[in-house]
Amino acid sequence: MEQIQGTENSSANEYLADIPLPACILAPDGCIKAANALMKDVFAYEGIAEQNFFALTGVKRKALVAAARDEEADEIEIERNSQSFVLRTNNDPKDDEDIYVYFINVTERDTLREERKQEQVCILYISIDNYDEMMSSTTEDSRLAVPTEVDRIVRKWAAQYDASIDSIEADSYMMTVYRRDADRIIESRFSVLDDVRKIDTKVDFPVSLSIGMALGMKSLKNAKELAEAALELALGRGGDQAVVKNGDRTHYYGGKLQSLEKNNKGKSRIIAHALKQLILESSKIVIMGHRWPDMDCFGSAIGAYKICRYYERDAYIVIDNYNEALQTVYTQAVETENYNIINSDKAKEILDEKTLVIVVDANRPSMVECSDILEKNLRVVVVDHHRLSDDSIANPTLAYIESYASSASELMTEIIQYTATRRIVNKFEAETLLAGITVDTNSFSSKTGVRTFEAAAWLRRAGADTSEVKRFFQSEATTFQSKADAIANAEYLDNGVVIATSQGYSTDAQIINAQVADSLLSVKGVRAAIALGKNDMNKTVISARSLGDVNVQMLMERFGGGGHHTSAGAQVEENPEEVIEQIKEILPEFTDEDNTEEE
């Protein structure tokens, strides 16, 4: 930071009087020793000598000293008397000596900066969600009426903010608006989302929009790219929401509807073909899911392994640790000696430049079993059903991320169906995939669509025995008792949310909490259930479930987690009691109509 140098040859009072801007002398104890007459422009009154500098300005002496010593430090700015001042001190200030503090009036500069900022052009991309499904499901009379009504609402909304809007395709728009009006749009929390959702479509699902907005970009090219990324993120999170990207910060608005299942399986066929090409071009394939894999993660990994083996390529499943809930199926897989299951260290040793990495049931580097592998500049395929987040795996070679799907196992089952003309999975593999679907749908009671049952039926025909699948879920007596105690001592809140805590520590805390939350949803009057407990690494594991009107995915993102509209989770360092207090504090944002989040 550039400083103003004092003059040691002049007396303090003479020097202060000669300075053409407000200034004062600050003693080591933080009190003002002397000030010139111009200081009244800052505080609108005289007689500030002997006053505490921090009490007057809100700035500590040590902050001024630190800024003076660091050329890269940000300006220290205050607002007083309807004006803005930057505070600077002499070069190389000493901790035990008096320092001069200069108040530089930057009101005009800040005003010009703000005016320039308000005249920045911001770009929005708007897309009608599930346009193809809506067109194929509506009657011939409504086929034009719904898009026409959407167009009318969107253009009327844009006109409120003096925006320019153009139709790019039948289901998408590009909108440009000044920053001052973009801020007004954000303040209204994108009211157009609610207006469009009210349209009567004459079908069993509402019409909704996805919006991507970019702020703060210096060039239109960068603004366009950022807005496209924001729209992609909104679509990846299930639609019916707006995503605003402002530099490194991301804000979410809306997200009230659950993701709509797509009837057309054409994308599964395309993904299967693209995956085939990538596998055939690879020397080996490394498959991994999230840390401490659950049944869905393991089942989808087994499915990916079978596809690789069908194309006669060496494949490896990376697993470092697993919990009791996976013990039965994991042991059975190892005993067959049909699967190459290795740890992260071994996986890193076998990598070469032609290795393909397949990530299942996760899309964030911080969640995968071995994030180091993702840093090796290899080709990466992602197959997942969780909503995208701002820190998702960047630029994968192939991504099949569908938040409408019940599970990664469902998506992998569809890919398998388009991989070969014959069934390539055996009885155990079919049961493992079916178990993955079963656990993520809470035995087909939530987040279950037509395609979920079709995938399950295909696995049943492939030999899956539902009795064997149920055996995968058997737990120890102590685990069962822990779940029973948590349910019995659950706290029921007035807003229809119930919170339960498992006592002690458990390697199976994630599974226990998920099952507790699922069980509590069966209680009348409960809209959402949250279960907490400590794992063996002393972290608090949170599982959240809802019946649909409480967005637990956005709630869990506040704690660094994520998931789906009705099923989500997180892991935090704080103890369960502290987490419960935080949850209670922010719950009104998610149990009421407002569903907005910042990252």
N, C-alpha and C positions, 0 to 999 in steps of 0.2 A: 504494500500500500504506500503510495507517495505521501510523504510527511512535509510539514512546514517547519523549518529549522528556526529555533529561537536565537536570540542574541545575548550572549553571556556578559558582554561588556556594558550593557545598559542595566539600570536598576529595574527591579521587577515592576514597579508602578509606572515608570517612564516607558518601559517596553510595552506594557499592556495598553497604555494610553495611545501609543503610536500605531498599534495594530488596527488596520481598517476593517476588522470583522470582530464579532463577539468572541471573547477569549477570557480564560480564567486560569489561575494557578491552583493545582490540585496537590495537596500534601500527601505523604505516604499513608496517613491514617484515613484517607478518603474524604477529608473535609476540604472545602474551598477556602484558600487563604486570601485571595484577592481576585477581583473581576473588573473589567473595564465597563465603561458606560453603555457600550453597545449590547451588553448582555440583556438589557431590558427588551431588546427585540426578540429574544428567545423566550423569556419568562414573563414579560409584560409587567415586571415589578423589579425594584432595586433591593439592595440589601441582602444579597445572597451569600456574602462572606460569612465564614464559619458554619455554613450549612453543609449537610451531608450530600455529596455529589450523587450518590446512588439514589437517594430519596428524591432528588430533583429530576434526574434524567432516566432512572431505571437502568443505568449502565455502570458496571463496576470498574474500578480503577484497573484491576488486573486484566480485564478484557481490553481496555485501551492499550495497555502495555504489550499484551500478546499480539494485538493487531499491528502495533508499530514495529514489532520485531519480525513479523511475517509479511513479506512482500505479496504473497498470494492470498492474504486474508481478505474476506469480504468487508465492504464498508460498514461502519457502525453508524446507523442513521436513526434519528428520533424525529418525532413530530411534536412541536410545541407552538402555541399561539397561531394555529392554522397555517404553519409553515413547516418545511422539512429541512433538517440540518444534518450534515455529515460531520461526525466528530473525529478529529485527528489530533495527534500530539507530536512532541518533538522526537527527532530521530534518537534511537538507542536510549530509551528512557531507563533510568535506574530505579530499582525497587525501593530504595531507601532515600530517594531524593524527590524534591518537588518536580512536577512536570507541568508544562503548558498544555491546555486543552483549547482547541480552536473549533468554533461552530461555523461551518461553511454552509451558507444558504443555497440549497439545491432545489428550491420549490419550483422554479421555472423549468429546470431540467426534468424533474419528475413529472411535471404537467405535460411537457412535450412527449416524454416517453409513454405516458399513459394514453395520450391522444393517438400516438403512432400505434400503440398496441391495440386500441379500440378499432383502428382502421385496418388491421390485419384481415386477410381473407381466410375464412375457415371453410373446409370442405366436409360435406356429409354424403355418405352413400346409404341409400335406403333400399331394402329388399323386402318383397312380400314373401313371408314364410310359406312353405308348402304349397306354392302356387300350382304346381303340376297336379298334386293330389286334389286340390280344391277344384280345379278345372275338370278333372275326370270324375269327381263325385257329385258335382252340382247338376241340376237339371239344365236343359238347353236354354230355358228362359232366364235362369240365374247366371249362366256362364259369363255373360257380358255385364250383367247388373252389378255383381260383386266387384270386379276390377274397376268398373266405372265409378262406383261409390268410393272405393279406396283412393282412386285418382283424385276425386273431388275433395276428399278430406285432406289428403296430403298437400294438395296445391293450396287449399284454403289456409292450412296451417303454415305453409311457407310464406304466404302473403302477409301474415301477421308480423313477420320479422323482415319484411322487405328483401326476401331472399330470391335468388335466381334458381329455378329448378327445371331440370330437363329429364325426360324419360329416356333411359338408356336402352332398356328392353321392356318387354311386356310386364315384367315383374320387378323392375328396379329403376331407381332414380339417382341422379347426382344433383346435389344442392350446394350452392355457395352463399355465404352470408358473412357479414362483418362480425368481428370479434364481439363488439358490444351487443349485437343481437344474439350471437351464439351464447353469451352469458345469460341472456334472458331465457333462451331455450332450456339451458341447464337448470335455471331457477324454477322453471315450470315442470322439471323432471320429465320432459318429453311427453307432454300431454297427448300428443298424437297417438301414442301407443294405446292409451285407454280408449280414445275415440274410435280407432280402427277396430279394436277388439269388440266393440258394441254392435258391429254390423251383423245383421241377420244373414247367415250364409245358406240357410235351408239344409245344412248338413250337420253331422254330429260333432264338428269341431269348429272353433272360431278362427277367423282370419287374424293374422298378427304380422307385425313388422320387425325387422332387424335393422338397426341403425349403427353406422360407424362414423364417428366424428374425430377430426384432428384439429388440435389447437397449438398455437405457438410456433408454427413452422415458418422459417424465413423464406422458403421458396415454395411455389405452387407444386412443383414436382415432389418435394418431400411431404407436403401436406396431402397430396393425392395418395402416395404410398402408405402414409400412416393411417389415413382414413380407410383404405382398403384392408389394412391389417386389423383395424378396429372392427370393421364389418365381419371379417372372417372369424374374429374372436367371438363376436355376438352370435353368429350362426353356429359356431362350435360349442357354444354354451346352451344351445337349444332354442335360440330365437326369442321373439317377443321381448326384446330388450335393446337398450342403446348402450354402446361402449364408447367412452370418450377417452382418447389418448392425448395427454398433454405432456410432451416430453417423455420422461421416464415414468410418469404417474398414469394410472389407469382408473377410471371411475365406471361403475356399472349402475344402470337405471332400469327398472322394470323387472323382467324375468318372473312374471306372475303365473304364466302358463307352464304346464309340464310339456316336455318335448313330444311332438306328435310322431307316431310311428309312420314310416314311409312304406307304402304298399308295394312299390316297385323294387324288385331285387336286382335290377340291372347293375347297380353300383357294386354289389357283391361279386357279380360275374367279372366286371372290369378289374376289380381289386385282385381277384383270384388269378386272372391272366397276367397282370402286372407283377404279382408276387412270384409267379412261375418263372418269368423272365429273369427276375433278380436272383432267384435261387439258382437257376441254371448257370448264371454268370459268376457264381461265387465258389470259392474254394471250400468254405465251411460256413456254417451258420451258428451264431451264438444267440440263444433265446433267453430273455430274462423279463421278469415282472417287477413288482414292487417288493421292497424289503418285507420280511416276515409274511410270505405269500399266504393268501387264503385259498379256498377251494376254487374260486373262479380264476384266480391268477394261475394256479397250478393246472387246472383243466385246460385253459386256453394255451398254456405253454406246451402241454402234451399234444394238443391239436396241431400247433405249429410244427412241433417235432415230427409228427407223422407226415405232414405235407412235405417237409424237407427229405425225409427218408423215401417217400414215394418217388421223388425226383432223384434218388440215389446220391444224395449229398450228406456229408457228415454234419451232424447237428449236436449241439450241447445245450443243456438247460442249466442256467446258473442259479444256484440256491445256496446261501450261506447259513441261514438259520430258519427254523420253522417252529410253529407252536403245536400244542397237543391236538388242536382241531384238524391238523393236517397229518397227524402221526399215522393213522391207519392207511390212508391212500398213498402217502409217501413211502412207507415201508413196503407196501405191496408193489409199488413201481420199482423200487430198488431190488427187491427179491427176484423180480422177473429177469433182471439183467438186460432188459430190452432198451433201456434209456440211458444216455450219457448225461448224468447229473454231476456237475462239477461246482467248485467254489469260485469266488471272484479271482483269487490269486492264480488259479489254474487257467481261468478264462483269459486273463491278460497275457499269459504266457503263449497261448496258442494263436493269438491274433496275427493276421497278416493283412496286406493291403487289399486283398480280395475277399476278406471276411464280411459277411452280411450280419447285421445286428437286428433282431426282431424284438421289439418291446411290446409286451402284452399287459393289459389291465392297468396301465399307467401312462401318463403323457408328460410328467414333470421330471426333469433330471434329478431333482432332490429326493424323489421318491423311489427311483429304480434301485435294483439290487447292487449294481456296480456303476456308479456315475462316471468313473474314470474311463470306462469303455466308450462312453459317448463323446469323450474329448479326443478320441484317436482319429478323427476325420474319416470315419468309415461310413458306408451307406447304412442308413437306419430306416427300418419299417416300424410304424406304430399302429397297433390294433387295440383300440380302447373304447370304452363306453362312458367315461367320465367327461364332464364338461371341461372345455379348455380353460386355461388360466393364462395370465400374462407371462408366466415363466415356463410355458410348455416347451417341449423339445423343439429347438429351432431348425427350420428347413429340413425336415425328414425327406428322404428320397420317395417314400410312399407312406401315406397316412390314411387310415380308415378309422376315423374317430366319429362315432355316431352316438350322441347323448340320448337318443330315443331308445336305444337297445337296452335290454334288461341286464346284459352282462357281456364281458369279452368272450365268454364261451359261446354265447349265441352267435356273435359275429364270426367267430372262428369256425363254428359248425356250418354256417352258410358258405364260407370260403371253401371248406372241405368238400361240400356238395358240388361245387363248380371246379374242383381240382381234378377229379377222376370220374370215369364212367362207372366205376364200381366202388363199393364201400371199402375204404382203406383203413377204417378204424376197427379194432377188435372189441370184444365185450367190455374189458376193463377200461379202455380208452373212451368208449361211448358213455360208460357210467361216470367217468371222471368229468367229462364235459357236461353231462346232465347234472351232476352234483354242483358244478359251478353255476349253472343256470338256477338250480333250486335254491342255493344259499343266497344269491343276489336278488331273488324275487320273493324271499321269505316263503318258500314252498308255493310259488305261483300266485301269491296273494297281492303283490304290489309290483308296479312297473312291468306289467305283463301285457304284451300285445299279441296279435294274431301270429306274427312271425316267431314269437317266443314259443308258442305251442307247436308251430310247424317244425321248428328246430328240435324241440323235445320229442316230437313224434318220429322224426327221422332217426334220432339217436335210439329211441325205443326199438325201431325196426332194425337198427344196427346191432341190437343185442343187449342194450342197457336194461338191467333189472332194477326196478325201483326199490325192492327190498334191500339189495346190496347198497344202493345209494343212501338209503336211510342209515345203514350200518356205518357209513363214513362219518355220520354226524353224532354218533354216540360219544358221551363224555364221561369222565370220571365222576364218582359220587361226590367228591369234594367240590368239583366245579359246579355240579348241579346244585349243591347246597349254597354255594356262593351266589348263584343266580337267584335262588329262592329268597335269600336274605335281602338282596338288593331290591327285589320286587316288593317284598313285604314292608320295607322301610322307605319306600319311595315318597317323595314330597309332591303333592298335587297343587299346582298354582291356579289362580283364578282365571287366567287367560287360556285354560285348556292345555297347558303344558305340564308334563310331569317329569321330575328329575330324580334319578336314582343313582346311588353310589355303592360300588363294590368295595368291601373292606380288604385291607392287606395288599399284598403284591401277588401278581400272577403273570406267568409267561403267556397266558391265554386271555389277558385282559381285553384285547381287541374283540375276540370272539364272544367272551362273556358279555361285554357291554352291548354288542350288536344284538345278541339274543334277548337280553333284558329289555332293550328298547323296543324290539319287535313285539315282545310279549305285552308290554304296557300299552301298546297301541290298540289292543283288543278291549281295553277298558272303556266303557261308555263315557262320553264327554271329553275324551282325550283327543286333542288335535295333533299333538307332537310329543315325542318322548325323547329324553336325553339321558344317557347313561354314562357314568364316569368311573374310572378305576385306575390304579397304578399298575404298571407292568414291572417286570423284573429289572428294568434299567432305570427305575424310579421316575419314569415319565408318566404323566396323566394322559390316559387314552380316552377319547370322547367318541361316542357313537350317537348319532341323531337320526330319528325317523319321524316322518309325518304322514298324514293322510292326504296331503296335497295343498291345503290352504296356507301352510307355513313353509317357507322356503328354507329348509335346513341347510341346503348347499351353500347359500350365501351367508348363513349364520356361521357355519364351520370355516368358511374362508377368512372370517375375522380372526380365527385362531391358527391360520396358516395351513388349514386343511382344505377339503373340498369334497366333491362327490356329485350327487344328483339332487334335484328338487325335493325328493321325498326320502333320500337316503344319503347320509354324508358322515364324515368323521374327521378327527384331527388328533394330533399328539402335541402336548405342550410341556414345558418345564415346571410350571406352577403346580401347587398341590390342588386336589379336587375342591377343597373349600374355597380357595381363591378363584378358581375357574367358575364355580357355581355363582359367586357374587358377580363376576363379570357377565355371565350369561343373563342373569336376572336384570342387570342394568341395561343391556342392549336388546333384550327380547321384544320390547314394545315396537321396535323398528320392523320386526319380522312378523309379529302377530297382528299388527295393524296393516293398513293398506300400503304404507311406504316400504318399498323394497329397494334401497339404494345402498351401494357399497363403494368404498374407495380402497385402492391398493397402493 
